[in-house]
């Protein structure tokens, strides 16, 4: 948070025309003393002294956000320097410890980027909460006149709703100059509901300068070209963690591109394609690429998660050969298995197991199962992939020689974000949850049997397809 | 069963002769690449584009070309489809081989006027985004332009509204990418539209023997449609100029308007206010504002008889926003700036107020040299 908290103390100081400190409020005097200065001597905090000198030379009041060293710590200060009687009057507020490392981009910028990727449209206000910017196409899309709303109080556009505690989050945020999210509102005259989030803008003197905000449409009705009759659209259960329906697309857009670039660049640094490099730097780059891949995997999982949790999620019922799918999944993981010194025993080339399911999804399930098996196998171990027919189901069994899963944990591993050992690296805790949902969506199932120390056996089943009868329907 | 996804390119083998030719060409290519690197290395640091400007310029140029391309391609394909040329329509609608690469390679985009406009616009935007925001002393008081939206004079209020709309349109929504329009001056927009149409023609005509006449007709119709729908008066810069004219700032109001527009980060409005009172074009005022040397701006402020305090506030804000400007240096020269006589400043700036074409001709002649 960047805004000044009104409860934080303000220290006043005065400097004469020669840059000597004449008087200083407690905190300023202490800071100055710790920096080796004293009243009657030149101001010892260089950043503040610079600002005071500038204000004096320019003859105007200036404000800046200043980071000053205070012993081991960094203090974040708001300093306003105003020329007065030949000297300078200082107002120093803020006085908060600053985290040691911070990204280069300023917070509103970063928040803006985040909003941009997740919001349906954007808005900004000045300090009096009048709208200064609106995504201009939003009006046409959601049935209001965006151009008539510019310059108007924000309440002209939104009918704000109180939250459970009877407060308006936006007003609490103005008072505290803090960010807010989850302000529900109706777009006046359209019957549509939105959720508003925003971060405050702060000027260099720490004063509130308005909000940079985002709007998320809560009703999932497709945007209409005209507003039509007023419909009181009920707020539907939000599809996933309160994210709007288009979240996965935006997530995809916002993260996949940058991550892809990070991974590609880190890989080429790690491979030293542009020339030789100190080995440890090349290794760091390898770590960066791996971390990037991990994040990308997480993005994939979240996108999948959102897809499968939708009510209308379906899979295709294609005639597929589970043996073939298992061979391919094994092949895809051959490199990773070789790196981990694990052997994968794939079904033989002659084996077939005709079932009904969606090829892509079945492959995804098996890649997940075999990937897990490889990950949890000790070096030199073996992962078996076996095929069986069990009545009207075709089964593929993935067995490993890892440490196994305790009975009481066996239900948990299929839960969302359910991980047995959260300290273990890798994995989002979504893989098996998604895999089981996919298996069930295809009319099959995914189960496990295992005991600690005995390795784990995952059984993935899909409806068996009689090859003769099945061919009558064709593919 | 799905198909085998294994890549089955039939390993096109390259003949020995072709390989030799390519190897021979590699020498020439390597030399050319070296020369470009040498040129690049010896470019004076202060006239090179910094990385931020360069990448913002690349984004702007790309989105402009793509915006025009999409418009012409889509409408052209629709026309072709309606005229029974579905093969051509399909070819035209195909998004492969972007026009931007072709236009860049052709050197057409090196057009000085186009690049001058784009670079100035990018610099102006970067400067505007970096200006230190000024919060309200009184939270009940709306920001500068929002106060004008409430103005009793309908012309002023409508002008303020138009600027807000144009700025919102320029900044776009969360789906970055295509612009709603290029917002170029009309001549430049014309040039770009026809270039894009020509590049589309080349792309489609090359790959498809087909009826080139039908293609030409459709592309030229689509381009003309795009031109006739374009109104340079909708540009943010144009609306800001109209607004500045509607306010017609009087000497007593000007200092606050200038300082407050910077505090609200409305760099376009600041520039337009300045252009209006100086009586020069927006583009010229913008050059003066984004020029990190600042000398012409200080002269202009003095020509308007603005006092030391106002010059200091404007200079301070611009120095904070632009890393190329040196605040210490500005503080050192401030007294000298404030001491300039307003009449002298006006005389010094007189060439700026010449007819733009005449001024351009004078500058061009000077650049060309060969005089006595």
Interface residues (C-beta under 8 A of the other chain):
Chain A: X54 X57 X58 X59 X60 X62 X63 X115 X116 X117 X119 X120 X121 X122 X126 X127 X128 X130 X131 X132 X133 X134 X135 X136 X137 X138 X146 X147 X150 X151 X152 X201 X202 X203 X204 X205 X206 X207 X208 X209 X210 X214 X250 X318 X319 X320 X321 X324 X359 X360 X475
Chain B: X1 X2 X132 X133 X134 X135 X136 X137 X139 X140 X141 X142 X143 X145 X146 X148 X149 X150 X160 X161 X164 X165 X167 X168 X169 X171 X172 X173 X174 X176 X180 X263 X264 X308 X309 X312 X313 X315 X316 X320 X327 X331 X332 X334
